[in-house]
Structure formats: structure tokens, C-alpha cells
């Protein structure tokens, strides 16, 4: 066994002395460093500082841009940018970490992943997938929440814990991988399958979906920049909340989703209300309704009491009416007597003018009128009868002139077709056609023989309207008036 020799005279450093000695050594040796790499985990803090990581394919160094140097940068630090920075290397004694304090930053070219992502953003933005008008509202009180994430890890525990504390609803978890080549396909398949669930099926259809993953580098989150996944999110009908990475991480799915949450826990808060707050709000509304109702009743009661004080008492109203009735009753007898006396006076004044000659005068006028009418009536009746007889004789002559049977007595005959229609022109008959000849005393059947040399006119309609006889001319007006 070898005995370890120790120098008890060596100086013992304190932790602070060694940490700050290392800090001075690094700052002296690397007081000016020019570094090239890709930016990752860029965080713009509220105090104005910018924290980031500079990395390549094998290593990564933390960096910080103090508030006073941020405004002097030629570019704005963004995730995935390839840059050239200058500054110094220093340490953080409280945590035994070293970092680079950046003073200048220049663009060294866009990284391959960032360039690909920017081209895809421009393409999908041109197709309208980022349009705010197409984003669906998140339901206020969902009954079923669908969560698409890894079944292991802190993300799913945080979401379930947050929903359980806030809102009593059913949570359906669709397990997927959230990193690697298979992640985008599994997440897109979960979104599509959730949207394909029917209403009222054995598996309840979610009212809102949450796609969640913890933070990471650009490479770790690259599965959520997949074009197929973005299009699946845009085609879905269920509102979707994207909760991928931390607040500073941005992926393509954030632009297409209906809402973006900075963290998975914030996504659970966006998807669900606080049950206790709703109960308290309802209780407050109930109390306000009761208070308002009580004030309304009290106000109405006060108005009724005020109106009641202005009303007269019932006995007063009855007594006033009784007084008016008694006064009217006392005046009624005298009023009736005066009315009878007034009508009696009018009757006496009118009766003085009523004499028998006044009554006989209208009767004499009517008798004279009847005598005059009796003298004028016989001649008027005779003239009326003469005019009527003349009109009747004219109508009789007119009827004889249009009687179709009158020519038959003079030796003519009428020709009818087999259907009974009258033949008006011989050219309309065809050879061999059966006809009926009507004479004054009898009818005979005949058949047309031979053909006519004259051109055949168009057949007349069987239902041609008969000639309407002209009405007789009215009798000339007479100067003698009509008694009727």
C-alpha cells in the first residue's frame, strides 16, 4: 500500500477565489473571440437582454447580448440563423458555467433548416392557411378534450393536472412520438382520426384538440414544421391549440392552428374554464338578481304607498256621490214640471195654426194631379201599343227572311254531310261521299258522283258560327212623354 503524501503547507483556496481566478484567466486568454455558428434557443428577455446558444454539429456555447449592445447589432437574432459574432469568453461563478458575451453580430448565411422553413411559410401563407378569418373559436365549456402528445414525460402530466384542477371534463389522450422522423406522421394521423370520429359514436368526439410537446432545439422541434402536418391541421374541423416548445419556440403548426399557447400548461388553461370561477360568477349573478328583485319590489311598494296617500278615502267618495244624488233628486220634480209646461205652451202655439182647410189643401193638390194623369193616360197607351205592334211586325218579316226552311217551299233543297254539317259549296264534296238532301216535305239519301272541274276551296269548319241577325232599329223618339 502506497502512502499518499500531502503538503499541509499548500494554500487552501476558497470557492469564490478559485471561481473568480478562473474567470479572470478565461477573460485574459479569450478577451476577443470571433465565432461562427448557428443560433439556437434565442430568448429576448423583458429586461432587454438577449440570451442564446451558438452551436455547430458537435458543440454548443451559451451566449448573451447585454441590453446596451442589442441596439448596436446589425441584425435581429432569430432561431436558426447562421452568424459570425465577436466578444469575449467569461464565466458565471455562481453556476460554474462559461458563456460568451457578444458585442457584434453579422449574418453568415441562412441555415438550411431555416431557409427551408421560410420557403414553406411563404408557400402556405400564399395559399391562405395562415388567414385569421379561417381560424375557429375555441369552445367555452368543452365536454371532451383531445390531447395529442407523448404518453410519458412532464407534458401530459401537467396538462392532465391542470385540466383536473380547472374543469370536470373527459380527456382522451392519443399517444404519439414527438421527436424524430416518425413524429410528423403520427401527429397528423392522430389529428385526422380525431376529426373522423362521428358524433354520438362509441368514442366521444372531442370539442377541442391540444397538440403539445416540451421545449428543445430547432432539430428537436422540426417534426412540427412538416408541410403535411400543417395541411392536416388546416383541413380539420375540430378547433386545435398548438403548444409546441416554450414561449420563444415557433413552429409551422403554430401559424396554422386556431390558437397558439406558449406552454402546454397554458394550452390546458385556454381549452378549459375554471369551474370554481364559473360557480362563483353564477352565485354572484344569483345574488345580484335577488338584490335587484328586492329593490324593485321595495320601489314598487313605495310607489303604491305614495299613490295610496294621494287617493281619497272610500267614505269620502261615497258621501260626495250621495250629496250629488240627493241634490239632483231634489231638482228633478221641479224640472219635470217646467218641461211639461214648456211643451204645453209649444203645443198650444202650434194647435192655433192647425185648421181643416190646411189639412184638405194637400189632398186637393193630389186629386188635381190624378185628374190630369187620367186625361193623358189613354192616348199615351195607344201610342205605346202602336209602336210595339210595328216592332213586332218588323221582327216577323225579318224572321221570315232568315228562315232556312222558306227556300225549300220554293223548290230548293239543303245538302248535309253524313255528320250533319251543312254543305255550302259543291267543290267541298268528294266523289263517292254520302250526303243527305233535305226537301220541304221529306229527306233523301244520295251519293256524290263525278268530280268538279273548279278548284276546290278549303273546307269550312263544321262549327262555323251562324250569322247573327241585325237588331231592329229603335223607334224614333216621340215628343209625347211616357207616363211610366
ZAGUMAR-301942 format. One line per 5 residues: number of its first residue (from 1); their letters; for each residue x negated, y negated, z negated of C-alpha. Coordinates in Angstrom, 3 decimals. Example, Ala and Ser with C-alpha at 12.3 -4.5 7.8 and 13.67 -1.06 7.14 Angstrom:
BEGIN
1 = AS = -12.300,4.500,-7.800 | -13.670,1.060,-7.140
END
This chain:
BEGIN
1 = XXXXX = 0.000,0.000,0.000 | -1.406,-3.330,1.157 | -1.085,-6.208,-1.253 | 0.258,-9.424,0.278 | -1.900,-12.405,-0.520
6 = XXXXX = -0.051,-15.645,-1.185 | -1.502,-19.109,-1.514 | 0.061,-20.593,-4.559 | -1.622,-23.922,-3.747 | 0.266,-24.420,-0.404
11 = XXXXX = 2.675,-27.326,-0.431 | 6.358,-26.366,-0.524 | 8.429,-28.443,1.925 | 11.980,-29.368,1.214 | 14.585,-28.509,3.774
16 = XXXXX = 15.073,-32.160,4.678 | 11.332,-32.732,5.078 | 10.971,-29.812,7.454 | 14.106,-30.700,9.430 | 13.091,-34.304,9.949
21 = XXXXX = 9.488,-33.281,10.703 | 10.780,-31.036,13.479 | 12.993,-33.883,14.685 | 10.024,-36.264,14.943 | 7.930,-33.602,16.658
26 = XXXXX = 10.562,-32.965,19.358 | 11.230,-36.670,19.914 | 7.495,-37.381,20.224 | 6.870,-34.458,22.586 | 10.034,-34.927,24.663
31 = XXXXX = 10.700,-38.627,24.338 | 11.501,-38.870,28.040 | 13.100,-35.923,29.817 | 14.641,-35.766,33.307 | 17.046,-32.823,33.538
36 = XXXXX = 19.191,-31.384,36.316 | 22.211,-29.116,35.746 | 25.983,-28.682,35.823 | 28.238,-30.456,33.325 | 30.491,-28.329,31.160
41 = XXXXX = 32.740,-28.939,28.148 | 32.919,-32.688,28.820 | 34.716,-34.450,25.951 | 35.487,-38.192,25.954 | 35.909,-38.898,22.257
46 = XXXXX = 38.262,-41.592,20.969 | 35.321,-43.435,19.394 | 33.770,-43.981,22.840 | 31.052,-41.295,22.747 | 30.880,-38.540,25.366
51 = XXXXX = 29.902,-35.024,24.339 | 28.963,-32.464,26.992 | 26.876,-29.446,27.862 | 24.285,-29.254,30.655 | 23.810,-25.730,31.961
56 = XXXXX = 22.416,-23.604,34.734 | 22.747,-19.905,35.430 | 20.618,-18.858,32.426 | 20.732,-21.533,29.697 | 22.694,-24.467,28.327
61 = XXXXX = 21.752,-27.589,26.337 | 24.172,-29.780,24.425 | 24.111,-33.466,25.240 | 25.609,-36.715,24.021 | 26.077,-40.149,25.592
66 = XXXXX = 26.442,-42.800,22.928 | 29.146,-45.449,23.287 | 26.654,-48.178,24.218 | 25.225,-46.111,27.099 | 28.538,-44.922,28.557
71 = XXXXX = 29.261,-48.235,30.314 | 25.801,-48.144,31.928 | 26.364,-44.765,33.610 | 26.709,-44.870,37.390 | 29.294,-42.057,37.388
76 = XXXXX = 32.004,-40.834,35.026 | 31.086,-37.431,33.566 | 33.525,-34.724,34.700 | 33.742,-30.989,34.350 | 31.707,-29.039,36.913
81 = XXXXX = 29.676,-31.957,38.277 | 26.038,-31.329,39.127 | 23.995,-34.257,37.783 | 20.498,-35.490,37.032 | 20.196,-37.069,33.568
86 = XXXXX = 17.400,-38.793,31.716 | 16.984,-39.159,27.991 | 15.207,-37.635,25.023 | 15.433,-34.433,23.046 | 16.389,-34.756,19.404
91 = XXXXX = 17.750,-32.571,16.662 | 20.703,-32.660,14.340 | 19.131,-31.956,10.948 | 22.418,-31.177,9.217 | 23.060,-28.245,11.544
96 = XXXXX = 19.630,-27.093,12.762 | 20.690,-27.821,16.361 | 18.943,-29.732,19.058 | 20.528,-31.811,21.775 | 19.728,-34.331,24.474
101 = XXXXX = 20.555,-37.988,24.044 | 21.430,-39.104,27.596 | 20.706,-42.635,28.721 | 21.271,-42.422,32.511 | 23.223,-40.063,34.733
106 = XXXXX = 23.255,-39.634,38.509 | 25.248,-37.328,40.726 | 23.151,-34.498,42.168 | 25.916,-33.000,44.328 | 29.285,-31.439,43.595
111 = XXXXX = 29.144,-27.937,42.183 | 30.514,-25.077,44.269 | 33.363,-24.339,41.884 | 34.359,-27.979,41.507 | 34.250,-28.596,45.252
116 = XXXXX = 36.455,-25.567,45.882 | 38.871,-26.702,43.200 | 39.102,-30.220,44.621 | 39.872,-28.909,48.103 | 42.594,-26.683,46.693
121 = XXXXX = 44.074,-29.599,44.721 | 44.273,-31.735,47.849 | 45.940,-28.908,49.767 | 48.599,-28.153,47.156 | 49.220,-31.824,46.464
126 = XXXXX = 49.897,-32.360,50.168 | 52.492,-29.557,50.059 | 54.319,-31.286,47.194 | 53.589,-28.690,44.485 | 52.458,-31.435,42.098
131 = XXXXX = 55.523,-33.620,42.694 | 57.070,-34.666,39.343 | 60.557,-34.502,40.892 | 60.385,-30.706,41.206 | 59.442,-30.129,37.573
136 = XXXXX = 62.218,-28.593,35.479 | 63.154,-29.834,31.983 | 62.275,-27.670,29.002 | 65.407,-26.329,27.203 | 66.027,-27.951,23.850
141 = XXXXX = 67.057,-24.833,21.903 | 65.828,-21.673,23.676 | 67.178,-18.287,22.625 | 64.322,-16.292,24.209 | 60.710,-17.437,24.708
146 = XXXXX = 58.366,-15.507,27.015 | 54.637,-15.648,26.236 | 52.003,-14.556,28.769 | 48.608,-14.171,27.122 | 46.136,-11.678,25.754
151 = XXXXX = 47.707,-9.429,23.081 | 44.589,-9.807,20.939 | 42.957,-12.913,19.626 | 43.979,-16.009,17.762 | 46.107,-17.493,20.561
156 = XXXXX = 49.034,-15.095,20.310 | 48.911,-15.184,16.503 | 49.012,-18.981,16.481 | 51.960,-19.079,18.902 | 53.996,-16.442,17.033
161 = XXXXX = 53.264,-18.044,13.691 | 54.227,-21.499,14.934 | 57.480,-20.334,16.541 | 58.424,-18.320,13.453 | 57.966,-21.384,11.248
166 = XXXXX = 59.941,-23.697,13.546 | 62.771,-21.883,15.291 | 64.538,-18.490,14.858 | 64.420,-17.065,18.363 | 63.282,-13.920,20.174
171 = XXXXX = 59.744,-13.871,21.590 | 58.773,-11.497,24.415 | 55.007,-11.096,24.917 | 53.695,-9.932,28.288 | 50.093,-8.758,27.668
176 = XXXXX = 47.528,-9.743,30.311 | 43.810,-10.302,30.553 | 42.952,-13.987,30.608 | 39.427,-13.850,31.988 | 37.800,-12.149,34.941
181 = XXXXX = 38.781,-11.140,38.452 | 41.994,-9.347,37.434 | 43.339,-12.181,35.265 | 44.957,-14.266,38.014 | 46.823,-11.294,39.489
186 = XXXXX = 48.109,-10.084,36.119 | 49.308,-13.546,35.071 | 51.033,-14.122,38.443 | 52.699,-10.689,38.215 | 53.952,-11.441,34.685
191 = XXXXX = 55.458,-14.768,35.789 | 57.154,-13.150,38.791 | 58.518,-10.260,36.725 | 59.897,-12.608,34.068 | 61.679,-14.658,36.775
196 = XXXXX = 63.065,-11.471,38.338 | 64.848,-10.406,35.121 | 68.656,-10.557,35.603 | 70.995,-12.389,33.274 | 72.553,-10.024,30.755
201 = XXXXX = 70.147,-7.159,31.535 | 68.595,-4.731,29.041 | 65.600,-7.073,28.711 | 66.767,-10.619,27.934 | 65.707,-13.260,30.427
206 = XXXXX = 63.521,-15.959,28.777 | 64.683,-19.547,28.706 | 61.107,-20.851,28.817 | 57.667,-19.341,29.547 | 54.301,-20.109,27.936
211 = XXXXX = 51.022,-19.221,29.671 | 48.290,-19.530,27.036 | 44.558,-18.997,26.682 | 41.843,-20.319,24.396 | 39.087,-22.693,25.463
216 = XXXXX = 36.000,-21.785,27.493 | 33.697,-22.827,30.284 | 34.741,-23.503,33.864 | 33.835,-19.935,34.785 | 35.865,-18.537,31.897
221 = XXXXX = 38.966,-20.532,32.929 | 38.511,-20.100,36.685 | 41.222,-17.436,36.929 | 43.807,-20.152,36.255 | 42.591,-22.117,39.308
226 = XXXXX = 43.800,-19.365,41.656 | 45.941,-20.539,44.584 | 48.235,-17.507,44.464 | 48.881,-18.046,40.770 | 49.669,-21.720,41.386
231 = XXXXX = 52.201,-20.844,44.108 | 53.843,-18.219,41.882 | 54.298,-20.827,39.153 | 55.809,-23.281,41.670 | 58.254,-20.665,43.013
236 = XXXXX = 59.550,-19.638,39.573 | 62.950,-20.707,38.287 | 62.204,-20.499,34.547 | 60.572,-23.646,33.068 | 56.885,-22.978,32.315
241 = XXXXX = 54.471,-24.574,29.850 | 50.763,-24.312,30.585 | 48.479,-24.060,27.536 | 45.124,-23.017,29.008 | 41.980,-24.069,27.187
246 = XXXXX = 41.545,-27.048,24.931 | 42.782,-30.594,25.459 | 39.801,-31.527,27.650 | 40.086,-28.415,29.853 | 42.087,-28.853,33.047
251 = XXXXX = 43.039,-26.059,35.454 | 45.139,-25.878,38.592 | 48.060,-24.284,36.770 | 48.372,-27.434,34.629 | 49.333,-29.508,37.699
256 = XXXXX = 51.952,-27.017,38.964 | 53.595,-26.131,35.639 | 56.582,-28.047,34.298 | 54.725,-29.173,31.155 | 51.078,-29.072,30.066
261 = XXXXX = 50.185,-28.506,26.430 | 46.749,-29.447,25.048 | 46.617,-26.264,22.953 | 48.627,-23.009,22.629 | 49.980,-24.213,19.291
266 = XXXXX = 51.197,-27.431,20.925 | 52.893,-25.311,23.609 | 54.862,-23.471,20.924 | 55.909,-26.822,19.484 | 57.012,-28.076,22.914
271 = XXXXX = 59.086,-24.952,23.538 | 60.956,-24.896,20.227 | 62.579,-27.457,17.953 | 62.215,-27.475,14.169 | 65.167,-25.629,12.691
276 = XXXXX = 64.850,-27.379,9.336 | 64.806,-30.773,11.036 | 67.940,-29.894,13.021 | 69.692,-28.773,9.842 | 68.658,-31.962,8.131
281 = XXXXX = 69.790,-34.026,11.114 | 73.168,-32.279,11.188 | 73.549,-32.730,7.443 | 72.709,-36.410,7.803 | 75.272,-36.763,10.602
286 = XXXXX = 77.877,-34.977,8.469 | 77.211,-37.283,5.552 | 77.390,-40.315,7.819 | 80.711,-39.089,9.225 | 82.100,-38.683,5.721
291 = XXXXX = 80.870,-42.122,4.709 | 82.267,-43.719,7.842 | 85.578,-41.921,7.347 | 85.754,-43.067,3.735 | 85.007,-46.662,4.695
296 = XXXXX = 87.608,-46.504,7.443 | 90.256,-45.184,5.052 | 89.410,-47.839,2.474 | 89.533,-50.533,5.128 | 92.938,-49.342,6.354
301 = XXXXX = 94.222,-49.125,2.778 | 93.098,-52.689,2.094 | 94.754,-53.933,5.279 | 98.013,-52.180,4.342 | 97.951,-53.633,0.835
306 = XXXXX = 97.224,-57.097,2.196 | 100.070,-56.801,4.709 | 102.373,-55.486,1.960 | 101.765,-58.539,-0.196 | 102.863,-60.778,2.680
311 = XXXXX = 106.164,-58.894,3.128 | 109.302,-59.949,1.307 | 110.909,-57.711,-1.314 | 113.783,-55.471,-0.237 | 116.315,-57.010,-2.653
316 = XXXXX = 115.443,-60.463,-1.317 | 116.072,-59.343,2.250 | 119.438,-57.758,1.312 | 120.567,-60.775,-0.681 | 119.774,-63.168,2.180
321 = XXXXX = 121.690,-60.988,4.642 | 124.626,-60.738,2.244 | 124.744,-64.510,1.896 | 124.781,-64.982,5.652 | 127.544,-62.357,5.969
326 = XXXXX = 129.717,-63.993,3.319 | 129.255,-67.415,4.944 | 130.254,-66.040,8.352 | 133.266,-64.212,6.863 | 134.488,-67.398,5.208
331 = XXXXX = 134.353,-69.253,8.501 | 135.981,-66.513,10.572 | 139.656,-67.241,9.733 | 139.424,-70.951,10.472 | 137.506,-70.268,13.681
336 = XXXXX = 140.141,-67.826,14.937 | 142.922,-70.378,14.205 | 141.096,-73.115,16.103 | 140.515,-70.733,19.029 | 144.226,-69.791,19.215
341 = XXXXX = 145.256,-73.447,19.092 | 142.831,-74.349,21.873 | 144.125,-71.565,24.141 | 147.713,-72.503,23.360 | 147.014,-76.106,24.423
346 = XXXXX = 145.478,-74.908,27.700 | 148.491,-72.665,28.352 | 150.957,-75.498,27.828 | 148.968,-77.736,30.186 | 148.899,-75.097,32.921
351 = XXXXX = 152.561,-73.981,32.491 | 153.721,-77.509,33.262 | 152.407,-77.116,36.805 | 153.965,-73.658,37.388 | 157.301,-74.164,39.353
356 = XXXXX = 159.368,-71.745,41.573 | 158.533,-73.791,44.690 | 154.807,-73.279,44.040 | 155.313,-69.509,43.965 | 157.585,-69.461,47.115
361 = XXXXX = 155.137,-71.517,49.242 | 152.620,-68.647,49.931 | 155.492,-66.282,50.690 | 156.863,-68.703,53.344 | 153.425,-69.019,54.946
366 = XXXXX = 153.148,-65.228,55.272 | 156.672,-64.938,56.692 | 155.955,-67.550,59.402 | 152.797,-65.720,60.362 | 154.667,-62.421,60.714
371 = XXXXX = 157.270,-64.022,62.982 | 154.574,-65.374,65.290 | 152.913,-61.960,65.440 | 156.240,-60.253,66.212 | 156.747,-62.545,69.234
376 = XXXXX = 153.209,-61.879,70.637 | 153.055,-58.131,69.974 | 155.286,-56.595,72.810 | 153.552,-58.387,75.744 | 150.134,-57.502,74.349
381 = XXXXX = 151.095,-53.851,74.004 | 152.402,-53.747,77.582 | 149.173,-55.225,78.961 | 147.118,-52.724,76.948 | 149.156,-49.815,78.283
386 = XXXXX = 148.842,-51.064,81.892 | 145.055,-51.280,81.667 | 144.851,-47.819,80.111 | 147.072,-46.347,82.875 | 144.869,-47.920,85.570
391 = XXXXX = 141.719,-46.459,83.998 | 143.322,-43.038,83.727 | 144.382,-43.137,87.419 | 140.797,-44.088,88.436 | 139.355,-41.219,86.423
396 = XXXXX = 141.835,-38.797,88.007 | 140.745,-39.865,91.513 | 137.071,-39.570,90.558 | 137.626,-36.076,89.169 | 139.334,-35.034,92.416
401 = XXXXX = 136.393,-36.299,94.482 | 133.830,-34.277,92.490 | 135.931,-31.119,92.077 | 133.858,-28.256,93.587 | 137.000,-26.304,94.436
406 = XXXXX = 138.602,-29.063,96.536 | 136.497,-28.392,99.684 | 137.452,-24.705,99.504 | 141.088,-25.616,100.224 | 139.911,-27.271,103.420
411 = XXXXX = 138.254,-24.053,104.706 | 134.791,-24.324,103.193 | 133.078,-21.612,101.130 | 130.385,-21.656,98.449 | 127.362,-19.371,98.634
416 = XXXXX = 125.927,-17.904,95.400 | 122.912,-15.653,94.890 | 123.155,-12.388,93.023 | 122.115,-14.146,89.770 | 124.998,-16.623,90.159
421 = XXXXX = 122.914,-19.657,91.181 | 124.308,-21.921,93.895 | 122.609,-21.883,97.333 | 122.160,-25.452,98.516 | 120.034,-24.837,101.677
426 = XXXXX = 120.205,-21.915,104.065 | 116.462,-21.876,104.636 | 116.013,-20.853,100.988 | 117.707,-17.473,101.688 | 115.662,-14.468,102.765
431 = XXXXX = 116.683,-11.829,105.253 | 118.480,-8.941,103.560 | 119.254,-10.935,100.421 | 122.671,-10.196,98.854 | 124.931,-13.200,98.319
436 = XXXXX = 128.471,-13.916,97.132 | 130.867,-16.068,99.211 | 133.495,-17.935,97.208 | 136.684,-18.971,99.147 | 139.746,-20.791,97.942
441 = XXXXX = 141.701,-17.573,97.390 | 139.048,-14.871,96.759 | 135.321,-13.884,96.649 | 133.415,-11.704,99.164 | 130.001,-9.982,99.109
446 = XXXXX = 127.606,-10.470,102.033 | 124.024,-9.780,103.118 | 121.851,-12.328,104.954 | 120.890,-11.114,108.412 | 118.219,-12.643,110.655
451 = XXXXX = 115.625,-15.294,109.852 | 115.829,-19.072,110.105 | 113.609,-20.937,112.596 | 113.485,-24.066,110.390 | 110.626,-24.440,107.874
456 = XXXXX = 111.575,-23.027,104.525 | 111.779,-25.627,101.779 | 110.617,-24.999,98.256 | 113.243,-23.119,96.241 | 115.292,-25.301,93.975
461 = XXXXX = 115.319,-24.485,90.286 | 118.255,-22.376,89.217 | 118.736,-24.604,86.284 | 118.784,-27.903,88.258 | 120.799,-30.452,86.322
466 = XXXXX = 124.253,-31.250,87.748 | 124.951,-34.727,88.998 | 126.315,-36.875,86.255 | 129.478,-38.794,87.371 | 129.265,-42.508,87.072
471 = XXXXX = 131.251,-44.048,84.297 | 134.180,-46.188,85.442 | 133.666,-49.879,85.436 | 135.112,-51.623,82.380 | 138.276,-53.592,82.868
476 = XXXXX = 137.806,-57.326,83.390 | 138.251,-59.356,80.225 | 141.608,-60.920,79.657 | 142.338,-64.256,78.192 | 145.099,-62.659,76.132
481 = XXXX = 143.766,-61.769,72.640 | 144.056,-58.294,71.136 | 146.472,-58.066,68.280 | 144.490,-55.206,66.758
END
